[in-house]
Amino acid sequence: MNNIDEIKNRLDIVDVISESVKLRRSGKNYTGFCPFHANTRTPAFVVFPDTGTWRCFGECNEGGDIFRFVMKKEGIDFKEALKMLANRAGIQLEPLTPQKIERNERADLLRKILEEAVVFYRHQLLKTDEGLKARSYLQEKRGIKPGTEEAWGLGYAPNSWDAVLNHFKRKGYTVRDIIDAGLLTEKDDGKVYDRFRHRLMIPIREMSGKIAGFGGRVLNPNDVPKFINSPQSILFNKSAIMFGLDKARKAIRSANQAVIVEGYFDVIVPHQEGFENLVSPMGTALAETQMRLLKRFTRRFVMALDPDAAGQKATIRGLEVARGALDHEGDLVFNARGLLHYESRLKADLRVSTLPDNLDPDEIVLRNHDEWKTIIENAQPIIYHVLETLVEGQDIDDPRVKSTIASQVLPLVKDIASPIERDAYRQYIARTLKVDERSLMETSVSNPIKRRKKQKIKGQPSINPPLQAARTSEQENINRIEKEILAFLSIEPEHKYKIDRFLRSNDLSQISLNDFKHTENTEIARIIFDSLSQDKQDPIDYINVHVDLSNFTTEFSHPPLPEDNEKKENAKIRKLEEAARLVMQVRQINTNQEIKELRFLQTDRIDQGNDKSVDKTLQIHMVELIKKRGLLDRALAKPVSID
């Protein structure tokens, strides 16, 4: 992950923009008045958290990512915005060294192997005798339907020590490649064998949908351990991934609630049955990184972990982590001496559900949909749950026990934003512990459920920005296409004119900075275009001088051309034609996205009861976009031929 991606991963565009724009939530998006032009009548500024972008449908008609917003708002260039946001995110900018480039290329290779492993395990599940038995187990014992099995890419690892090893060696991969992908285990003596054997295979993906590893569940009840995950690697960090978030994030934002469960099938089965806002930390203790992933989508959480003792402890640990990872805001209050000071209040709603009959979430959902709904709806505030857990089996007549329990619960009360709710909870604690409420008010609490101490980084604003996840697959696709276009133009800048002539011949505008939606790519394109408008240096030399890859963290790859001159020229023409097609493709994707965004704003205007004249303006804009899409569709339907 480069610096640009890491910054976008850590910073929430909604939080950044809301510092200067008053935003109103509308479904999964946010609307407000554009800060870049005068308008106090109709909000036409929209922030789209799913894609990490913003757009003004009013006078500006501009949009972009978090970088472009900061550049426009602060009147600074990309390098300054990069430094500003890096400081805010707590990221130390470092040059893109050959070692980093090599690491990125290595990660791409390992992901390719893992995606091929998904296909291999799927084949074993569908086309082998042992796999068919595993499939019967999935369907008959776990209630997994064929469509669900396919959607999640479930597979079967054969009961063999070398099936995966031999399969990937035949495909040309080295043993080291297969080990680094996490598919083989290496002994101290250098011998290797398949890591997953006779197990159900569950692909584990990052929030963006990129594969990171596998989880393997035993089929033979005598095998141990019950679950095996991929080993820690440059791709797989189990404390930084929430299983199912790639499929659950839209449902979480729509429901404005995330339900945290414990196992793979506790996520998969409820998703199958229509409960799609579930995720899992994959059987491990909930980590701060995982909680920060979730808080991008909601501040309402229900923890539905196992009801046994271990599950109760995991719940308590999870609540500690959640309180440390979530944002707090200050309330101005009087202290005991009558002096004003700020107290921190948690900006989240944390609840805990109690699962009946020692059943897991997947079993409850399959037993009764309404029962599961009721369990989640009746989830207790954390204070009730923690107090009940701490009191169970304790002698609450012992003053020392009372004090210990109170010291653990009262910090949770301080987190509550509403003073009325805080009073109600203190009364409940006082009744449970059989103490005077005033003693709780007077207690100076040393909090054993420790909040993470947030380090102040030099140059970082005082607010604590939440972690933001990687971009969606569509945004990654746009970024990839933009980089391919730039890779071509960086070695053949003059060919921009040929692409422009081709575009104009199809009634399309010439290539411009507006074709690059990712700010990093826009800056590279600006330098390439500038190289053609100046006459002091050869364009290639100008580009090499001005494009500092260590600052822009952009990687270009240039596959070698054939040695034969005629083949070389034909290859250049094909690359030119492919570049022109890519320009049209990225325009088509962006135009479809604009149409989708504009439809959202039209619907939002109707819901808010805005006047018809405003709707007419949006309709005119919509007609222009549909016309533009029609021209692109027709041009892409024809072969691209450039002399």
C-alpha positions as CSV (number, residue, x, y, z in Angstrom):
1,M,0.0,0.0,0.0
2,N,1.5,3.4,-1.0
3,N,1.3,6.6,1.0
4,I,-1.7,7.8,-0.9
5,D,-3.7,4.7,-0.2
6,E,-2.6,4.6,3.4
7,I,-3.8,8.2,4.0
8,K,-7.2,7.4,2.4
9,N,-7.3,4.2,4.5
10,R,-6.8,6.2,7.7
11,L,-8.8,9.3,7.1
12,D,-12.6,9.5,6.8
13,I,-13.6,11.9,4.0
14,V,-16.8,12.7,5.9
15,D,-14.9,13.8,9.0
16,V,-12.5,15.9,7.0
17,I,-15.1,17.7,5.0
18,S,-17.5,18.1,7.9
19,E,-15.0,20.4,9.6
20,S,-15.8,23.1,7.0
21,V,-19.2,21.9,5.6
22,K,-22.3,21.2,7.6
23,L,-23.4,17.8,6.3
24,R,-26.7,16.1,6.7
25,R,-26.9,12.3,6.4
26,S,-29.1,11.1,3.6
27,G,-29.1,7.3,3.4
28,K,-25.5,6.2,3.1
29,N,-24.4,9.5,1.7
30,Y,-24.2,13.1,3.1
31,T,-25.4,16.4,1.6
32,G,-24.7,20.0,2.3
33,F,-24.0,23.5,0.8
34,C,-20.9,23.7,-1.4
35,P,-18.1,25.7,0.3
36,F,-16.7,26.8,-3.0
37,H,-19.5,29.1,-4.2
38,A,-22.3,31.2,-2.7
39,N,-25.4,29.2,-2.2
40,T,-27.7,29.1,0.8
41,R,-30.9,27.9,-0.9
42,T,-30.4,24.4,-2.2
43,P,-27.7,21.9,-1.0
44,A,-26.0,20.5,-4.1
45,F,-22.9,19.2,-2.5
46,V,-22.7,15.5,-1.8
47,V,-20.1,13.3,-0.1
48,F,-20.1,9.6,-1.0
49,P,-18.3,7.6,1.8
50,D,-18.4,4.3,-0.1
51,T,-16.1,5.7,-2.9
52,G,-14.3,8.3,-0.8
53,T,-15.4,11.1,-3.1
54,W,-17.4,14.3,-3.2
55,R,-19.2,16.2,-5.9
56,C,-20.9,19.6,-6.3
57,F,-23.9,19.4,-8.7
58,G,-24.3,23.2,-8.5
59,E,-22.3,26.1,-9.9
60,C,-18.9,24.4,-9.4
61,N,-19.8,21.1,-11.0
62,E,-16.5,19.8,-9.5
63,G,-15.6,16.7,-7.5
64,G,-12.8,14.5,-6.5
65,D,-11.3,12.7,-3.5
66,I,-10.1,13.8,-0.1
67,F,-6.9,15.3,-1.6
68,R,-8.7,17.4,-4.2
69,F,-11.1,18.8,-1.5
70,V,-8.2,19.9,0.7
71,M,-6.3,21.4,-2.3
72,K,-9.3,23.4,-3.3
73,K,-10.3,24.4,0.2
74,E,-6.8,25.4,1.3
75,G,-5.6,26.7,-2.0
76,I,-2.5,24.5,-2.0
77,D,-0.9,22.1,-4.4
78,F,-0.9,18.3,-4.3
79,K,2.5,18.1,-2.5
80,E,1.3,20.4,0.3
81,A,-2.0,18.5,0.6
82,L,-0.1,15.2,0.7
83,K,2.1,16.5,3.6
84,M,-0.9,18.0,5.5
85,L,-3.0,14.8,5.3
86,A,0.0,12.6,6.0
87,N,0.6,14.6,9.2
88,R,-3.0,14.3,10.1
89,A,-3.1,10.6,9.5
90,G,0.2,10.1,11.4
91,I,2.0,8.8,8.4
92,Q,5.7,9.4,7.8
93,L,6.2,10.1,4.1
94,E,9.0,8.0,2.7
95,P,10.4,7.7,-0.9
96,L,9.1,5.0,-3.1
97,T,12.3,2.9,-3.0
98,P,13.2,0.0,-5.3
99,Q,12.6,-2.2,-2.2
100,K,9.0,-0.9,-1.9
101,I,8.3,-1.3,-5.6
102,E,9.6,-4.9,-5.3
103,R,7.4,-5.5,-2.2
104,N,4.3,-4.2,-4.1
105,E,5.1,-6.5,-7.1
106,R,5.6,-9.4,-4.7
107,A,2.2,-8.7,-3.1
108,D,0.5,-8.7,-6.5
109,L,2.1,-12.1,-7.3
110,L,0.9,-13.6,-4.1
111,R,-2.6,-12.3,-4.5
112,K,-2.6,-13.9,-8.0
113,I,-1.7,-17.2,-6.5
114,L,-4.4,-17.0,-3.8
115,E,-7.1,-16.2,-6.4
116,E,-5.9,-19.2,-8.4
117,A,-6.1,-21.2,-5.1
118,V,-9.8,-20.2,-4.8
119,V,-10.4,-21.7,-8.2
120,F,-8.4,-24.9,-7.2
121,Y,-10.3,-25.4,-4.0
122,R,-13.7,-24.7,-5.7
123,H,-12.9,-27.4,-8.3
124,Q,-12.0,-29.9,-5.5
125,L,-15.3,-29.1,-3.8
126,L,-17.4,-29.5,-7.0
127,K,-15.6,-32.2,-9.0
128,T,-14.1,-34.7,-6.6
129,D,-15.7,-37.5,-4.5
130,E,-14.3,-36.2,-1.2
131,G,-15.3,-32.7,-2.2
132,L,-18.9,-33.7,-2.8
133,K,-19.0,-35.2,0.7
134,A,-17.8,-31.9,2.0
135,R,-20.4,-30.1,-0.1
136,S,-23.1,-32.4,1.5
137,Y,-21.8,-31.4,4.9
138,L,-22.1,-27.7,4.0
139,Q,-25.6,-28.0,2.7
140,E,-27.1,-30.6,5.1
141,K,-25.2,-29.7,8.4
142,R,-24.6,-26.0,8.0
143,G,-27.5,-25.0,5.9
144,I,-25.4,-23.5,3.1
145,K,-27.2,-23.1,-0.2
146,P,-25.4,-23.6,-3.5
147,G,-25.7,-19.9,-4.4
148,T,-24.1,-18.9,-1.0
149,E,-21.4,-21.4,-1.5
150,E,-20.5,-19.8,-4.8
151,A,-20.9,-16.2,-3.7
152,W,-18.4,-16.7,-0.9
153,G,-16.0,-18.9,-2.9
154,L,-16.2,-21.8,-0.5
155,G,-14.0,-24.7,-1.4
156,Y,-12.4,-28.0,-0.2
157,A,-8.7,-28.7,0.5
158,P,-8.0,-32.3,-0.5
159,N,-6.7,-34.8,2.1
160,S,-3.2,-34.8,0.7
161,W,0.2,-33.6,1.7
162,D,1.2,-32.3,-1.7
163,A,-1.8,-31.7,-3.9
164,V,-1.5,-27.9,-3.7
165,L,2.3,-28.1,-4.0
166,N,2.2,-30.1,-7.2
167,H,-0.7,-28.1,-8.7
168,F,1.1,-24.7,-8.4
169,K,4.5,-26.1,-9.4
170,R,2.9,-27.3,-12.6
171,K,1.6,-23.8,-13.1
172,G,5.2,-22.5,-13.0
173,Y,5.3,-21.1,-9.4
174,T,8.3,-21.7,-7.2
175,V,8.0,-23.4,-3.9
176,R,9.0,-20.1,-2.2
177,D,6.1,-18.4,-4.0
178,I,3.6,-21.0,-2.7
179,I,5.0,-20.8,0.9
180,D,4.8,-17.0,0.9
181,A,1.2,-17.2,-0.3
182,G,0.5,-19.2,2.9
183,L,-0.5,-22.4,1.1
184,L,2.4,-24.5,2.2
185,T,4.1,-25.1,5.6
186,E,7.9,-25.4,5.8
187,K,9.6,-27.6,8.4
188,D,12.9,-26.8,10.1
189,D,14.6,-29.4,7.9
190,G,13.4,-27.6,4.7
191,K,10.6,-30.1,3.8
192,V,7.3,-28.6,2.7
193,Y,3.7,-29.8,2.7
194,D,0.2,-28.5,2.1
195,R,-0.9,-26.3,5.0
196,F,-4.6,-27.0,4.5
197,R,-5.7,-30.7,4.3
198,H,-9.2,-32.2,4.3
199,R,-10.7,-28.9,5.3
200,L,-13.5,-26.6,4.2
201,M,-11.8,-23.6,2.6
202,I,-13.1,-20.0,3.2
203,P,-11.5,-17.2,1.3
204,I,-10.7,-14.2,3.5
205,R,-10.9,-10.8,1.8
206,E,-10.0,-7.2,2.7
207,M,-12.8,-4.7,2.8
208,S,-11.9,-3.7,-0.8
209,G,-12.5,-7.3,-1.9
210,K,-8.9,-8.1,-2.4
211,I,-8.0,-11.6,-1.2
212,A,-5.7,-11.8,1.8
213,G,-5.8,-15.5,2.8
214,F,-7.9,-18.5,3.8
215,G,-9.6,-20.0,6.8
216,G,-9.8,-23.8,6.9
217,R,-12.4,-25.6,9.0
218,V,-12.0,-29.3,9.9
219,L,-14.4,-31.9,8.4
220,N,-13.1,-34.7,10.6
221,P,-14.1,-33.9,14.2
222,N,-10.9,-35.6,15.5
223,D,-8.7,-33.2,13.6
224,V,-7.2,-30.2,15.5
225,P,-7.3,-27.4,15.5
226,K,-10.8,-26.7,14.5
227,F,-9.8,-23.7,12.4
228,I,-6.6,-22.8,10.7
229,N,-6.0,-19.4,9.1
230,S,-3.3,-18.4,6.7
231,P,-0.1,-17.4,8.4
232,Q,0.9,-13.8,9.0
233,S,2.3,-12.3,5.8
234,I,2.6,-9.2,3.7
235,L,-1.0,-9.9,2.7
236,F,-2.6,-11.4,5.8
237,N,-2.8,-9.6,9.1
238,K,-5.8,-11.1,10.9
239,S,-6.0,-8.2,13.4
240,A,-6.5,-5.8,10.6
241,I,-9.3,-7.7,8.7
242,M,-12.9,-8.1,9.6
243,F,-14.3,-11.2,7.9
244,G,-17.3,-10.4,5.7
245,L,-16.8,-6.6,5.7
246,D,-16.4,-6.6,1.9
247,K,-20.0,-7.9,1.6
248,A,-21.4,-6.3,4.7
249,R,-20.3,-2.6,4.5
250,K,-23.3,-1.4,2.5
251,A,-25.8,-3.2,4.7
252,I,-24.0,-1.8,7.8
253,R,-24.3,1.7,6.5
254,S,-27.9,1.2,5.4
255,A,-28.9,-0.3,8.8
256,N,-26.6,2.1,10.7
257,Q,-25.6,-0.8,12.8
258,A,-22.9,-3.5,12.8
259,V,-23.4,-6.8,14.5
260,I,-20.1,-8.4,15.5
261,V,-20.1,-12.3,15.7
262,E,-17.4,-14.8,16.3
263,G,-17.1,-17.3,13.4
264,Y,-17.1,-17.6,9.6
265,F,-20.4,-19.4,9.4
266,D,-21.9,-17.0,11.9
267,V,-21.4,-14.4,9.2
268,I,-22.1,-16.5,6.0
269,V,-25.4,-18.1,7.1
270,P,-27.1,-14.9,8.3
271,H,-26.0,-13.1,5.1
272,Q,-27.6,-15.9,3.2
273,E,-30.8,-15.4,5.2
274,G,-31.0,-11.7,4.6
275,F,-29.1,-10.4,7.7
276,E,-26.2,-8.8,5.9
277,N,-24.8,-6.4,8.5
278,L,-22.7,-9.0,10.3
279,V,-18.9,-9.3,10.5
280,S,-16.4,-11.3,12.5
281,P,-12.9,-10.8,13.8
282,M,-12.3,-14.5,12.7
283,G,-12.3,-16.1,16.2
284,T,-9.6,-13.8,17.5
285,A,-9.9,-11.0,20.1
286,L,-11.3,-7.9,18.6
287,A,-8.5,-5.5,17.7
288,E,-8.5,-1.7,17.5
289,T,-7.7,-1.7,13.8
290,Q,-10.7,-3.8,13.2
291,M,-12.9,-1.5,15.2
292,R,-11.6,1.5,13.3
293,L,-12.5,-0.3,10.0
294,L,-16.1,-0.6,11.2
295,K,-16.6,2.9,12.6
296,R,-16.3,4.3,9.1
297,F,-19.7,2.9,8.4
298,T,-21.6,3.2,11.7
299,R,-21.3,4.2,15.4
300,R,-23.8,1.6,16.5
301,F,-22.5,-1.8,17.4
302,V,-24.0,-5.0,18.8
303,M,-21.6,-7.7,20.0
304,A,-23.2,-11.1,19.7
305,L,-20.4,-13.5,20.9
306,D,-20.6,-16.9,22.4
307,P,-22.5,-17.1,25.8
308,D,-19.9,-19.3,27.5
309,A,-17.3,-18.0,29.9
310,A,-14.7,-17.5,27.2
311,G,-17.3,-15.7,25.1
312,Q,-18.1,-13.4,28.0
313,K,-14.4,-12.6,28.5
314,A,-14.1,-11.9,24.8
315,T,-17.0,-9.6,25.0
316,I,-15.5,-7.6,27.8
317,R,-12.2,-7.4,26.0
318,G,-14.0,-6.4,22.8
319,L,-15.7,-3.6,24.7
320,E,-12.4,-2.4,26.1
321,V,-11.0,-2.3,22.6
322,A,-14.1,-0.6,21.2
323,R,-13.9,2.2,23.8
324,G,-10.2,2.8,22.9
325,A,-10.8,2.8,19.2
326,L,-13.9,4.9,18.9
327,D,-14.0,8.7,18.9
328,H,-14.9,10.8,22.0
329,E,-16.1,14.3,22.2
330,G,-15.8,16.8,25.1
331,D,-18.6,18.0,27.4
332,L,-18.0,21.2,29.4
333,V,-18.9,20.4,33.0
334,F,-18.3,21.7,36.5
335,N,-16.0,19.6,38.7
336,A,-16.3,19.1,42.5
337,R,-14.5,22.4,43.1
338,G,-16.9,24.4,40.8
339,L,-14.2,24.7,38.1
340,L,-15.1,24.2,34.4
341,H,-13.4,21.3,32.6
342,Y,-14.0,18.9,29.7
343,E,-15.1,15.3,30.1
344,S,-14.9,12.9,27.3
345,R,-18.1,11.3,26.0
346,L,-18.1,8.3,23.6
347,K,-19.5,9.0,20.2
348,A,-21.0,5.6,19.8
349,D,-23.7,3.2,20.9
350,L,-22.3,-0.1,22.1
351,R,-24.6,-3.0,23.0
352,V,-24.3,-6.7,23.8
353,S,-26.8,-9.4,22.9
354,T,-27.4,-12.6,24.9
355,L,-27.5,-15.8,22.8
356,P,-29.9,-18.5,24.1
357,D,-29.5,-22.3,24.5
358,N,-25.8,-22.2,23.8
359,L,-26.5,-21.7,20.1
360,D,-24.3,-19.8,17.6
361,P,-25.8,-17.0,15.5
362,D,-26.0,-19.2,12.4
363,E,-28.0,-21.8,14.3
364,I,-30.4,-19.2,15.7
365,V,-31.0,-17.6,12.3
366,L,-31.7,-21.0,10.7
367,R,-34.0,-21.9,13.5
368,N,-36.1,-18.7,13.5
369,H,-35.5,-15.4,11.7
370,D,-37.8,-13.5,14.1
371,E,-35.9,-14.8,17.0
372,W,-32.6,-13.4,15.7
373,K,-34.3,-10.0,15.0
374,T,-35.6,-9.9,18.6
375,I,-32.2,-10.8,20.0
376,I,-30.5,-7.9,18.2
377,E,-33.3,-5.5,18.9
378,N,-33.1,-6.4,22.6
379,A,-29.3,-6.1,22.9
380,Q,-28.4,-4.5,26.2
381,P,-26.4,-1.4,26.7
382,I,-22.9,-2.3,27.7
383,I,-23.3,-1.2,31.3
384,Y,-26.0,-3.7,32.0
385,H,-24.0,-6.5,30.4
386,V,-20.7,-5.7,32.1
387,L,-22.3,-5.2,35.5
388,E,-24.2,-8.5,35.3
389,T,-21.0,-10.3,34.1
390,L,-18.9,-8.9,36.9
391,V,-21.5,-9.5,39.7
392,E,-22.2,-13.1,38.7
393,G,-20.7,-15.4,41.3
394,Q,-19.3,-12.5,43.5
395,D,-20.1,-11.7,47.1
396,I,-21.5,-8.2,46.6
397,D,-21.9,-7.8,50.4
398,D,-18.1,-7.5,50.5
399,P,-17.2,-3.8,50.4
400,R,-14.0,-4.5,48.5
401,V,-15.9,-6.4,45.8
402,K,-18.4,-3.5,45.5
403,S,-15.5,-1.1,45.1
404,T,-13.8,-3.2,42.5
405,I,-16.9,-3.7,40.4
406,A,-17.8,0.0,40.7
407,S,-14.3,1.0,39.5
408,Q,-14.8,-1.1,36.4
409,V,-18.3,0.0,35.5
410,L,-18.3,3.7,36.3
411,P,-15.9,4.6,33.4
412,L,-18.5,3.3,31.1
413,V,-21.1,5.6,32.6
414,K,-18.8,8.6,32.0
415,D,-18.8,7.6,28.3
416,I,-22.5,8.2,28.0
417,A,-23.3,11.5,26.3
418,S,-26.8,12.1,27.9
419,P,-26.7,13.3,31.5
420,I,-30.1,11.8,32.1
421,E,-28.9,8.4,30.9
422,R,-25.8,8.7,33.1
423,D,-28.0,9.4,36.2
424,A,-30.3,6.4,35.3
425,Y,-27.3,4.1,35.0
426,R,-25.7,5.3,38.2
427,Q,-29.1,4.5,40.0
428,Y,-29.1,1.1,38.5
429,I,-25.5,0.4,39.6
430,A,-26.3,1.7,43.1
431,R,-29.3,-0.7,43.4
432,T,-27.4,-3.6,42.1
433,L,-24.4,-3.1,44.4
434,K,-26.6,-1.9,47.3
435,V,-24.8,1.3,47.8
436,D,-25.8,5.0,48.1
437,E,-25.8,6.7,44.7
438,R,-23.9,9.6,46.2
439,S,-20.9,7.4,46.9
440,L,-20.7,6.6,43.2
441,M,-20.9,10.3,42.3
442,E,-18.0,11.0,44.7
443,T,-15.9,8.0,43.7
444,S,-12.6,8.9,42.0
445,V,-12.4,6.2,39.4
446,S,-9.1,4.8,38.2
447,N,-10.2,3.1,35.1
448,P,-9.0,-0.5,34.6
449,I,-10.7,-0.7,31.2
450,K,-8.0,1.5,29.8
451,R,-8.6,3.8,27.0
452,R,-5.9,3.9,24.3
453,K,-3.7,6.9,24.8
454,K,-3.7,8.7,21.6
455,Q,-0.3,10.0,20.7
456,K,0.0,13.6,19.6
457,I,1.9,13.7,16.4
458,K,3.7,16.8,15.5
459,G,1.7,18.9,13.1
460,Q,-1.4,16.8,13.6
461,P,-4.7,18.6,14.5
462,S,-6.2,17.9,17.8
463,I,-9.2,15.9,16.5
464,N,-8.8,12.1,16.1
465,P,-9.6,11.1,12.5
466,P,-11.1,7.6,12.2
467,L,-9.5,4.9,10.1
468,Q,-11.0,4.7,6.6
469,A,-10.9,1.5,4.6
470,A,-9.4,1.0,1.2
471,R,-11.3,2.1,-1.8
472,T,-14.0,0.0,-3.5
473,S,-13.2,-2.3,-6.3
474,E,-14.7,0.2,-8.8
475,Q,-12.5,2.9,-7.6
476,E,-9.5,0.6,-7.8
477,N,-10.4,-0.2,-11.4
478,I,-10.6,3.5,-12.3
479,N,-7.3,4.1,-10.6
480,R,-5.7,1.2,-12.6
481,I,-7.0,2.4,-15.9
482,E,-5.8,6.0,-15.2
483,K,-2.4,4.6,-14.4
484,E,-2.3,2.6,-17.6
485,I,-3.1,5.7,-19.7
486,L,-0.4,7.7,-17.8
487,A,2.1,4.9,-18.3
488,F,1.6,5.1,-22.0
489,L,1.7,8.9,-22.2
490,S,4.8,9.1,-20.0
491,I,6.9,7.4,-22.7
492,E,4.9,8.7,-25.7
493,P,3.6,12.1,-24.7
494,E,3.2,13.4,-28.3
495,H,0.7,10.6,-28.9
496,K,-1.8,12.7,-26.9
497,Y,-2.4,14.6,-30.0
498,K,-3.3,11.5,-32.0
499,I,-5.7,10.4,-29.2
500,D,-7.3,13.8,-29.2
501,R,-7.9,13.6,-33.0
502,F,-9.5,10.2,-32.6
503,L,-11.7,11.4,-29.8
504,R,-12.9,14.5,-31.8
505,S,-13.7,12.2,-34.8
506,N,-16.2,10.5,-32.4
507,D,-17.7,13.8,-31.2
508,L,-15.8,13.5,-27.9
509,S,-13.7,16.1,-26.2
510,Q,-9.9,15.8,-26.1
511,I,-8.2,14.2,-23.2
512,S,-7.8,16.5,-20.2
513,L,-7.1,16.6,-16.5
514,N,-10.9,16.0,-15.9
515,D,-10.3,12.4,-17.2
516,F,-8.2,11.6,-14.0
517,K,-10.3,11.5,-10.9
518,H,-7.6,10.3,-8.5
519,T,-5.6,13.4,-7.5
520,E,-2.3,11.7,-7.6
521,N,-2.9,10.7,-11.3
522,T,-4.2,14.2,-12.1
523,E,-0.9,15.7,-10.9
524,I,1.1,13.3,-13.1
525,A,-1.2,14.1,-16.1
526,R,-0.6,17.8,-15.5
527,I,3.1,17.4,-15.8
528,I,2.8,15.3,-19.0
529,F,0.5,17.9,-20.5
530,D,2.9,20.7,-19.4
531,S,5.8,18.9,-21.1
532,L,4.0,19.3,-24.4
533,S,3.2,23.0,-23.9
534,Q,6.9,24.0,-23.1
535,D,9.8,24.1,-25.5
536,K,12.9,24.3,-23.3
537,Q,13.3,20.5,-22.9
538,D,12.4,17.4,-24.7
539,P,9.0,16.3,-23.3
540,I,10.4,13.0,-22.0
541,D,13.3,14.9,-20.2
542,Y,10.8,17.4,-18.8
543,I,8.6,14.5,-17.4
544,N,11.6,12.7,-15.9
545,V,12.7,15.9,-14.1
546,H,9.3,16.9,-12.8
547,V,7.7,13.6,-11.9
548,D,9.2,12.7,-8.6
549,L,7.9,9.2,-7.9
550,S,9.0,9.4,-4.3
551,N,6.6,12.3,-3.7
552,F,3.7,11.0,-5.8
553,T,4.1,7.4,-4.9
554,T,2.9,6.3,-8.4
555,E,4.4,3.3,-10.0
556,F,4.6,3.0,-13.8
557,S,5.4,-0.2,-15.6
558,H,6.6,-0.3,-19.3
559,P,6.6,-3.8,-20.8
560,P,9.5,-4.3,-23.3
561,L,8.8,-3.8,-27.0
562,P,9.8,-6.4,-29.6
563,E,13.3,-6.1,-31.1
564,D,12.1,-6.3,-34.7
565,N,11.4,-2.7,-36.0
566,E,8.2,-3.6,-37.9
567,K,6.8,-5.5,-34.9
568,K,7.9,-2.7,-32.7
569,E,5.9,-0.1,-34.7
570,N,2.9,-2.4,-34.8
571,A,3.1,-2.8,-31.0
572,K,3.3,1.0,-30.6
573,I,0.2,1.4,-32.7
574,R,-1.7,-1.2,-30.7
575,K,-0.6,0.5,-27.4
576,L,-1.8,3.8,-28.8
577,E,-5.2,2.3,-29.8
578,E,-5.5,0.6,-26.4
579,A,-4.7,4.0,-24.7
580,A,-7.5,5.7,-26.6
581,R,-9.9,2.9,-25.7
582,L,-8.9,3.2,-22.0
583,V,-9.7,6.9,-22.1
584,M,-13.2,6.2,-23.4
585,Q,-13.6,3.3,-20.9
586,V,-12.7,5.4,-17.9
587,R,-15.0,8.2,-19.1
588,Q,-17.8,5.7,-19.5
589,I,-17.3,4.4,-15.9
590,N,-17.1,8.0,-14.5
591,T,-20.2,9.1,-16.5
592,N,-22.2,6.1,-15.2
593,Q,-21.1,7.0,-11.7
594,E,-22.1,10.7,-12.1
595,I,-25.5,9.6,-13.4
596,K,-26.0,7.3,-10.3
597,E,-24.9,10.2,-8.0
598,L,-27.2,12.7,-9.7
599,R,-30.1,10.3,-9.3
600,F,-29.4,10.1,-5.6
601,L,-29.4,13.9,-5.3
602,Q,-32.7,14.1,-7.3
603,T,-34.3,11.6,-5.0
604,D,-32.9,13.4,-1.9
605,R,-34.4,16.7,-3.3
606,I,-37.8,15.1,-3.7
607,D,-37.6,13.7,-0.2
608,Q,-36.8,17.1,1.2
609,G,-39.6,18.8,-0.8
610,N,-37.5,21.1,-2.9
611,D,-39.1,23.2,-5.6
612,K,-39.4,22.1,-9.2
613,S,-37.1,24.8,-10.7
614,V,-34.2,23.1,-8.8
615,D,-35.2,19.7,-10.2
616,K,-35.3,21.2,-13.7
617,T,-31.6,22.2,-13.3
618,L,-30.7,18.7,-12.3
619,Q,-32.8,17.3,-15.2
620,I,-30.8,19.4,-17.7
621,H,-27.6,18.0,-16.2
622,M,-28.9,14.5,-16.4
623,V,-29.8,14.9,-20.1
624,E,-26.2,16.1,-20.8
625,L,-24.8,13.1,-19.0
626,I,-27.0,10.6,-20.8
627,K,-26.0,12.2,-24.1
628,K,-22.4,11.9,-23.2
629,R,-22.8,8.3,-22.3
630,G,-24.5,7.6,-25.6
631,L,-21.6,9.0,-27.5
632,L,-19.1,6.9,-25.5
633,D,-21.2,3.7,-26.0
634,R,-21.2,4.2,-29.7
635,A,-17.5,5.0,-29.9
636,L,-16.6,1.9,-27.8
637,A,-18.8,-0.3,-29.9
638,K,-16.5,0.4,-32.9
639,P,-13.0,-0.9,-33.5
640,V,-10.4,1.7,-32.4
641,S,-8.2,2.5,-35.4
642,I,-5.5,5.2,-35.2
643,D,-2.9,5.8,-37.9
